[in-house]
Amino acid sequence: MKNGVGGLLVFLGAVLWLAACAAPGLTSDGAAFGTLTPGSPLDWSSVDSFVYQLQHARPERIGETGFDLVVVSIGTAGNSPDVIPALKHSSGGEKLVLCYMSIGQAENYREYWQSEWSQNTPGWLDQPDADWAGDYWVRYWEPGWQEIIYGSPDSYLDQIMALGFDGVYLDRVDAYWYYQDQGRETAAREMVDFILDFTAYARQKAPGFGVFPQNAEELGRLYPEFMEAMTGIGVEDLYYGYPRAHEPSPADWTAEREEILDQWVAAGKLVLTIDYSGKPAQIADAYQRALAHGYVPYVTDRSLGRLRINPGFEPEKDPSEWDLPPQ
């Protein structure tokens, strides 16, 4: 992997690592720090580029690219324990692979979904999401939902781990907003506790297992123990995409989020930004602004349905070689 992105992020990661290791410049097993080799400890700080594709992902095609980090759905593994390990050690270079999982909503196209729920609704299952067909709000603090997510060989998390993923990328963490608006004052604390509990569970089985919430970055400021436990965070629409793709997000929205995300960077966390635009000038601007803060950027389609490599920002290049606009 390359080591050129976000000097602050890499520097902080190295300082934190060196404080814990006796041999400067080496990992605990003697491998050079900042490189990812088969069997080495997971080095999240060496990520310079990532791809986020939930629909139509082809592991063999992604494996040919130079992306350091890959975010795909569990279906990409095809129920085979061989697919994800092969992707991690593919021809395009070593990769870390995260599995997308929604924890604040249930999806009726996932393996855990039972058709009988439409007639015999479990207590944790709430109303459908008006904006996303097939998605349902869940009372995520309920034991019934949490047992679906983790804790047994058949649970969602345990299946992800058995397939060889390096970590999880958690969507609908911001579901706590939905319940907070309905008057549930404990919604934020319950979401944090839920994530912390299954993070601890996962790391008992696989030390170093990566956990990345998507959005709701303010939880890291409200609950420092949450930020400390997370490997990093992904955020959407930071520069482009809110409320519509191909348009700049509001300046005050961006500034407020950057102020919080800079705290994640200062804590040595990997910050991934996902912007939605197809306009070359906006793409270049999003990459440049993200890099200036030590974030790792990616600009793609809202559908997340294709492997998009933006011209001038190919993952095989060091970020110092990206086609950034003149400052």
Beta strands, then each sheet from edge to edge (+ up, - down):
strand 1: 50-52
strand 2: 69-72
strand 3: 89-90
strand 4: 93-94
strand 5: 96-102
strand 6: 105-107
strand 7: 125-128
strand 8: 135-138
strand 9: 167-171
strand 10: 210-213
strand 11: 232-236
strand 12: 270-276
strand 13: 296-300
sheet 1: 1+ 2+ 5+ 9+ 10+
sheet 2: 3+ 4-
sheet 3: 6+ 8- 7+
sheet 4: 11+ 12+ 13+
end
